[in-house]
Amino acid sequence: MTETLPPPVVNGHDKPQVTLLKFAPEQAEAPVVEAVDRPDNPLADWLTVPDVPILPPWARSAASLKANTAAFCRLSWWHSRYHLLRVPKYAFRLAYLATKGMWRGARGLWPTLTAQDRSAVVKALRAQVKASPEDVDLAVRYALLHRERTLARRWRWGAAAVAVAATAAVWYLAPPVLQAGMAAATMVPLALLGRGDDVQLLDNPTPPLRVDMTAQQLNDALRAAGLLKQGKGDDDGPKVTCVMGPVRDGRGWAVIFDLPKGGGKTAADVLAKRTAIAAELGVDEIQVIASRVRAAAGGNAGRVSMWVADDDPYLGTPNPSPLVKAETFSVWDPIPFGQDARGTRITVPVMWQSLFFGGLPRRGKTFTQRLMTAAGLLDPFVRHYVADGKGGADWMPMKAVAHRLVMGAEDDAVEALKAMLKELLAEMERRFVLLRGLPVSVCPEGKLTPTIVEKYNLPVIFVTIDELQEYFTAMEKDDRDQVINDLCRIARRGPAAGFICNFASQRPDADSVPTKLREIITLRYSTQVVDQTSSDMVLGKGKAAQGADASVLSEEHKGTGVLVTGPASFVTVRADFLDGPAFAEICQRGRVLRQKHNQLTGDAFQDVTAAADQAGVSIAAVLSDCLTVMRHAARMHTVDLLQRLENLDEDYGDWDAERLARELEDAGVKRTTKQVNIGGKNLAGYRREDLEAAVPPELLDAR
């Protein structure tokens, strides 16, 4: 049997637990195996391997060694330039301090040169002689001591004069280089003697963080931010304990530190004071990346990992998305999303998740949201349901792939969205019935699996809705409440059936995007917002206080945002770049993949313009655009048609009814009637049947 001993403490360090082997009585004659670190083992300190890293943090990898060596050289070069520019100042200071030191030295040598060590006895005897002039012995003794003092003075002054004369002669006869060396060898000690305790011979500069970072800078910043107590008198006060660093890490400085005990401050307090710490360090808060070190990584509630970048890490040329060159992709794998400040690749697992994107307009929100959809395009067993409340060109390429595509927030588009949600709910319930009926060997957790997807033709469903607030503001209260409930049901129950919700909105306040919908979203991403309140609306209540604050981003940070992946997990990410033409090309590849696997369905299967693009057949742009904006309507008034065309493409802004009629006629459109009746209003307009009649017949037959 075995017995585990508690770890003894040797030299202040806990030793790892060891196991002693005990034997039954019949085995008593066998030797007992003793532990190395028993308290009575005199060799314990020699044989026990300390639980500390062999190499310092800066030398544990070739990249780190190279970076820190370069940092040391950069620091040395900075100090060389700094002090070289101040040589005239140092020369003047050296001369002044040397003169002061010479005066101090002369004043210190004066008692020796004047033999003051013998003057006290001579003065005492002289006083006695004056008091007893008849004492001959006393007078003789006084005369001898007085003579000895006089001789001592002469010899000492003579020796000093000879030393000065010899030094002057040697200096005079020496070559100029030696003269300069002798002068320096004389002046430096004199200057050190003259500087005292306060005056420094050389300035003591603090290099910028780009060049160097020290633990003292960190302590000063934390103390100024109120995270460390002030000291008394000359004592600076308690200091942090640096577990690692500061060391060079990439394009910045990394440090892991523990807050001192007794101060009542935690790692969360440090994260909340990031802006104040950045100001004290002399950098922008976007350059300070701080996070807690959890117990799983050897941390505690007072341990903080901090990385301070040399400059703004989110500027520069954006990184192209790996999806651009990928032939296929599986949404069961994490989706490549972007890079953090240190250049580490960030991926996002989307299965069993729902996503929400928010932020100000023209900050890359839609571009980032399309990364998720683009990954699903390269998986042929993903079915897309897309709705764009803005109705612009951002999502128009999805007509080649999307099972359902709703564009705009007009009345017909709102009705199409409501129908799409009902279809999704019906499909979700059908899937749950099917999954419940499958044996445990096929569906062990009651959820969709890759095997079930292909075997039972249950593709993963990607529900993408952009500009969500446009639909809510366009609806009446009853319809709005019903749509919100439908979306909540899909986001809450859908993941188990293979539904991935991908929603986006601008500032999602309670009126535009209800809280009960936002709060059930698991993954959130926010580009720049105006304040911390808006940031918390997107990322979750209280996230800004934890450090997840999208309001610190600036106008230059397009495509950069804060990604929240859990209650206490977040990272600022510069998303991969995927522009409109690249997204359109991925949509065409996704259409080919679905045709190959017999997965092209719904609106994409019926869309003649998408079929024309794939077949290389030329259709007039105005005809294609009109068919696109009329995808939800059988007829449309000319006024509304022109308005939607302008929303799709600003180039239609100066078109009028006459030019539209002329361009469509040139494209082959023959109107069976120039008036259409919609809702009791009989106005000039177009029928979709007339537009489709101008499409080449082979495309209509191929649908």
N, C-alpha and C positions, 0 to 999 in steps of 0.2 A: 504494500500500500504506500501511498505518498502523503506527504504533509508539506504545506506551503508556508514558509516563514514570512513574516512581515519584513518589508525592506528596511534594513538598518541604515543609519545615517553615518556616513564616513566623510570627513572633511567637508561637512555641510551639504553634501549631495546625497539624494536618495539613490540607493542602488536598486537595480531591477530585482524582482522576486526570483528566487531560486527554489528548487525542489530537492529535498533530502530523501534518500531512499532508506526505508526501514525494513528490517528483515524479521521473519518469524523466529521463534526461539530455536528451532532446529537449524537455522542458518546463522546462529550467533557467531560461529567461528569465521564466517565470511567477513572480509574487510568492509568497513563502513565508508561509503562515499560521502565526503564532507563538502560543504559548499565553500566556494572560494572566499566569499565575503562574510564568513562568520566573524562575530566580534572578537573571538579569541585567536583568530588567525593573524599572526604577525605580518604575513605577506599580503594582506588584503589590499592595502593601498597600492602595492606594486602590480598585483595580478588583475585588479578590477579595471575594465575598460571604461573610461569616463563617457557619459552620454552627451557628448558635445561634437559639433561638426569638426571634421579634420581641417577643412579649408575655410577661410573667411568668406563672407558672402560675395565679395567682389572678385573672387578667384575661382568660383565654382563652375564656370563655363568659359569657353573661349571667347564668346561674344562679350560677356561681362568683363573678363580680363582686358580685352581690347578696349572696351568703352571706358573703363576706369583708368587705364594707362593713358589714353588720349585725354581724359579729363585732368589727370595730373600734369601732363605736358601743357595743356591749355591754361591751367592755373599758374604754372611756373612762368609761362610766357606773359600772362597778364600782370603778374607781380613785377616781372622784369621791366616791362614798359612803364608801369606805374611809378616805380622808384627811379627809373632812368630820367623821366621827365622832371623829377624833383631833386636832381643832383645839385643845382645851384642853391636851393633851399637848404639841403642837407649840409652843403659846404659852409654856408653862413652859420647854421646852427652848430656845426662841429667847431668852428672857430670860436664862437661865443662860449660854448660849453668848455672848450679847452682852456680858454682864458680864465673862465671861472674855476676850472679844475686846478689851474696853475696857482691861482690865488689860494684856493683851499689847501693845496699841497704845501705852498710856502708857509701858510699860517700853521699848518701841522708840523712842518720841520723847524720852525723858529725856536721852539723850546729846546730842541736837540742841538741846533747850531749855537745857541746862547748858553748851553750847558746848564739849563735851569734845574736839572736833576741834582746839581751840586750847590746851587745858589742858596737853598734853604739852610744847609748846614753852615755855609760861610756867613750868612746873615745872622744866624743864631750866635756864632762865636764872636762876631763883631759886636753884638750887643753885650755879650758877657765881658769882652775886653774893655768896653767903655764903662762898664759897671765896676770892674776890678783892674785898673791900670797897673797895679803893683804886681799882678800875677804874671811872671815871666813865662812860665810853661804854657799858659793859656795864649799868650801873645804869639809864642813860637808856633803853636799848633794852628792858630788862625792864619799866620803868614804862609805856612806850608799848604793849607787847604786853598787859600786864595790863589797861590801860585799854580796849584794843580788845575784849578778852574780856568785860569787864564790860558794855560797851555792847552787844555782841552778845547777851549773856544778857538784858539789859533789853528790847531790841527783840524778841527771839524770844518771851519771856514776854508782852510786851505784845501782840504780834500774835496769840498764842494766846488771850489773854484777850479781845481785841476780837472774834476769830472766834467764840468761845464765846458772848460777850454778844450779838453780832449774831444768831447762830443762835437763841438763847433768845428774843430780842425778836421775831424774825420768827415763831417758833413760837407765842409767846404771843399775837401779834396776828392770826395766821392763823385762818381758820374751822376748825371741828372736822375736816372732811374732809381739808383740807390738813395739819392737824396730824397726823392718822393716817398720811397718806402720807409726811410728813417723818420721823415716828418709824420707819416701816417702812424708808424709804430709809437711815436711820441704823443701825437694828438689824440688818438683814439682812447688810450688809457686816461689821459687828462680829461677828455670829454666825458668818459664814463664816471670819473671822479666828480666832475662838475655837474652832472645831470641830476644827481640826487635820486629820490624815490619816485617822483612824479613825472619828471620830464623824460620823454622818449627820444632817443637819438634819431630813429626812423619812424615815419608815420605807420599806423596800424590800420590799413584799409579793410573794408568789408566788400569783397568782390560781389558782383551781381549773381543771382541764382543761376544764370546761364553758365557761369564760370565755376561757381563753387557753392555748396550748401553745407552748413555745419549744424551740429546739434545745438549750439548756442543760439543760432538764428531761430531755430524751431522753438526753443525755450522762451526766447524773447517774444516771439509772435503769440505763443499760447498764453503767456503771462499778460500781454497787452490785451488779448481777447477775453481775459477774465477766467481762463481755464486753469491757471496756476496761481497760487497765493504769492503775494509779494513778500520779500524777505525783510528782515530788520537790520538796519544799519548797513554794514558792508556786505551782508549776506544777501545773495540774490533770491533766496527762497528755494522751495522744492523744485526739482527738475524731473523731466521725463527720463525713463530708462530706454535707451535705444536697443531693441532686440536685434535690429539689422540696420546698418547704414548710419548716415546717409551714403548711398553708393550710386554710381552712375548706372542707369537702366534705360537703354534706348536713347530717346531725345529728351531725357529729364533725369530727375533725382528721385530715388526710392528710399523710403525709410519706414520701418515698423517700430513703434514705440509703445510703451506702457505708461499710462498716467500714474503719478505717485499716489499712494494710498494715503488716506486721511484728508484728502481735498474734497471728497464728495462729488467728483466729476466722473462721467462715464464717456465711453466712445461715442454714444449718441449725442452728447453735448458738443463734442468736437465736430461732428458732421453738421450740426445745426449752426456752428460758427464758421463755416467754411469761408464766407465772404470776408469776415473780419480777419481771419488768419491770412487769407490771400493779400489783403491790404497791408498787413504788417510785414509780409514777406516781399512786398513790392511787385506783385504779379496780379494778373486778372484772375477772377475766381474760376473762369473756365479752364485755367491751367492747373488747378488744384483738384486732384482726383483722390478722394478719401473714402475708406470703407472700413467696416468692422472686420476684425479677424475672429471668426467663430471658433467654437471649441473643437470642431472637427479638424480645423487646421492648426490646432495648438494654441488658440487664442482664448480671450476672456472678455468680460464686459468692459474692461478698460484698455484693451489693446486695439490700436488703430494702424491700418496700412495706408500710407500716403505717398502719392506720386505727384511731383511738381514738374510740369513740362517747361522746357526752355522758352517756348512761344505757344501761340494758339495751335493746338494739335488738330483742329478740325477744319483748317483752311488748306488751300492748295487744290491741285487737280483731283477731282473725284475718282474713286476706284470703279472701273467697269464691273458690272455684275458677272459672276462666273456663269450665270444662266445663259448669257448671250451665246457662248460657244458650246454649251451642253446640248447633246443630241436628245437625251431623255432625262427625266428626273422622277423620283418617287417621293410623293408627299409623306410617306411613312418615315422618311429621313428628315433630319433638321434642315430647314431652308437657309441657304447662305443669305445673310442679311446685311452685313457691313463690317466695320472695324471700329474698335474702341480707340481711346487716345494713344495707347501704346502700340497700335497696329495689330492687335490680336484679333483674329477672325471671330466674328460673332454669328452664330447660327440660331435659328428659332424653330423649335419643334412645334408643329401646328396640329397634329392629330390629338384629338380629345380637348382641343383648346378653342377659344374664341378670341378675336382680336379687335381692338379699337384704336383708330388713328385720329389724332386731333391736332389743332394748331392753327396759326394764322394763315390766310391765303398767300399763295406764291412763296411758300417756304419748303416746298418739296413733299408735302403731305401725300398728294395723290401719286406722285412718282414712287414714294416709298411703299404705299399700299399696293401698288401694282406689282412689286417684287413678289409678294405672297401669291398673287394670282398667276404671275408668270411661271412660278414653279409648278403650279397646278396645270398649266397649259401643256407642260412637257410630260405630264403623266396622262396617258390615254384613258386611264380608268378614273378620271376625275370629271364630274359633270358640273358645269358652271351656270349659276344663276346670278345675273348682274343687273343692278339698277343704279343709274347715275342721275341724281336729282338736278344736277346742273345741266345735263343734256348737251355738253360740249363734245369736243373731239377726243378727249382723253381716253374714253372707253369705247370709242367707235370701232376700233379694230376687233373687239370681242364679238362682233356680228359674225365672224368666220367660225367661232367656236361655241359661243354661249348657247346653252339649251333654252334659256330665256334671257332676253335683253330688253330692259326698260330704260328709255332715254327721256330725260326731262321730268318736270313735275306738273305738267298740265293735266287737265281733267282725265283725258284718255290714258295718260301715263300713270296717273294715280290708280285708275281702275285696273290697269295692267299689273301694277305692283300688288294690289290686293288679291288679284287672281293668282299671281305668282306665289304669294305667301300661303294661300289656301292649298295650292298644289304641293308646296313643300310640307305642309302639315299632314296632308293625306299620305304623302310618300313616307314621312317619318313614322306615322302610325302603322303603315303597311310593313315597314322594315322591322319594327318592334315585334309585330305579330310573327313575322318570319323567324326572327332571331330567337324568340321564346320557344319556337317549335323545333329548333335544331338540337341535335344531341350534344351533350357536354363535350364529347370528343372532338366535335367540329367547332363549337362555339363555347369554349370553357368559361369565359367571363361575361357572357351575354352581350358582347360588343362585336363590332365589325372587325374582321381580320383580312389580311391580303388574300388569303385563300378563299374566303367567302366572297370577296369582291368579284373575283374572276369566275368562280364556280357558279354563283347564283346571279351574276350580272347586277351587282349592287355597287355601282361606282361611288367613290367618295364625292360628296356634294359640297361644292364651294359656293357659299352665299356671300356675294360681294355687293355692298351698298355704299355708294359714295354720296357725300353731301346729304346726309340723312335728314338734317334739319329742314331741307327744302320740302320734303314730303310732309313732314309734320305741320309746317306752317301753311301748307296748301290744303290741308284737310279740315273738315268740320270736326267738332269735338268727339262725336260718337265714332266716326271713322278713325280718328286719331287714336282713341283709346283701344279700338279693336286691333289696329295695326301694331300698336305697342305691345299688347298682350300676345299677339301672334309672334312677334320678334322675340319676346321674352321666352316663350315656349320653345322656340327653335334654338335659342342660345343656351337655354338651361338643359333641355333634354336631348337636343340634336347630336351633340358630340358622340354619345354612345352609339348612335346609328350611322356615324360617319359624316356628320354635318360639321363644316368648319365655317363659322361666321366671321366675316371680314368687313367691319363697319368703319366708316369715317365721317367726321363732321368737323366744322369749325368750332369755335368756343361752345362746348356742349353744356349750356346751362340747363336748369330744370325745365325751361319752356321749350327749348329746341330738341333736347335729348333727355328724356326723363331719367331720374336717378335709378329707378328700379331696373332699367335696362342697362345702364352703365355699370352698375355694381355687380352684375353677374358675368361681366367680361373678364377673362383671366389674364390676357396679355394686353398691355397698353403702350402706346407710343405717342409722344407729343413732340412736335417741332416747336419753334419759338412761339410763346404766348406773351401777353402784356404784363401779367403779374402772377404772383404765387397762387392767388385764388383761382385764376384760370388754369394754372398748371395742375392744381389739385382736382379740378373738375375733370380733367382728362386722365390723370394718372392715379387718382384716388385721394381721398381725404387724408391730410397729414403727411403726404409724401414729400412735400417741399421741406417740411421741418426735418425730415430724415435725410435730406440731401438730394432727393430726386426733384429738381426744380428746373423746369424748361424755360422759365422767365429769364435765366441768366444768359441764354443764347441771344445772339445779335442777328441783324439783318444779313450779315455775311455768311451765316451758318445755314445755308440752304441745303436741305437733305440731311441735316444733323438733328437729332432729337434724343430724348430720354426714353429708354425702353425699360418698362417695369415688368418683371417676370414672376414676381411673388410678393408676399407681404413685406419682406425686407430685402428683396433682391432687385437691383436696378443698375443700369449702365448707360452712359451717354455714348451713342453710336452715330458714326458717320455712315449713313446707308450707302449701299452700292448704287451706282448710277445706271439707270436703264431709261433711255430717252424714248420718245414716241416712235421713231422709225424702227428701233430695235424691238420694242414691244409689239409693233405690228408684224414684224417678221416672225417673232415667236408665235404670234397668233396663227399665222399661216402654217407654220410647222406643226402647231397643235392640231390644226384641222386635218393635215395629212396623216398624223398619227392616229387620229380618231377614225378616219376613213379606213385606215389599214386594219384597225382592230374592231371595225363595225360599231363604233361608239359615237358617231356623229348623229345627233338627234335634235329635235325641237326646232327653235328658230334658226339655228345655224344651218340645219338641213334644208330649210325652206328659203333661206335668204339668197336671192338671185344675184345681188351685188357681190356677196362673198364668193359665190360660185364663179362669177365673171372674173374676179381678181385671181382666183386660183387657176382658172382656165386660160388666163391671159387674153380674154376677150375684152375689147375696148367698149366701154359704155360711157356716154357723156357724163361728165362730173356732176352737172346739175341734175340729171335724171337719177343718178345714184344717190345724191344727197336728198332729193325729194322722196325717194323710196325709203331712205333711212328715217327721215323725220316723220313719215306717215306710216311707220311700221305698226302703230297701234290704232290707226284710224282708217276706215274705208273711204272716207271723203274728208276734205278740209277746205275751209275758206282761204282765198288767196292771201288775205291779210295775215291770218295765223301762219300760213305756210311761209311767208316771207320773214315773219318774226322768228320762227324756229330755224330757218336757214341761217339767219344772222347769228343766232345763238350757237349754231354749229360751226360757222366760219364767218369771221368779221368781214370778209371780202364781199358778202352779200348785203352789207349795210347800205350801199347806194343803189340797190336794185329796186325797181318798181314793178307793178303788175304787168305793164306792157313788155318790159325787157324779159321778165320771167316767162311770159307766154311765147315770146319770140324764141328764146333759147330752148324751151321745151319742144317747140314745133320743129326747130332745127334738129333736135335729138330724136325726132320720129314720133312724138306724142301727138295723137289725134283725139281731141276731146269730143266725146259723145254729147256732152252738155257743158255749157259754160257757167251754169248756175247749179249750186248744190244746196240742199236743205239740211241744216243741222240744228236740231233743237228748236225748230219752228222758224229759223232764220234762213231765208232764201237769198244767198249772196253769191258773188262770183267765186268759183273755186275749182277744185280738181277731184277726180275720183282715182283711187289707187289702181283700179282695173285698167283705166286708160294709160296710166304710167307703165304698168307691167306689160301692156300690149306692145310697148316699144322695145322691150327686151328681146334679144334673139331667142327664137323658139327652142333651140337646143339647150339653153340654160334653164328654161322653164320645165322642159321635159326631164332634165337631170336632177331636179329637186327631189 
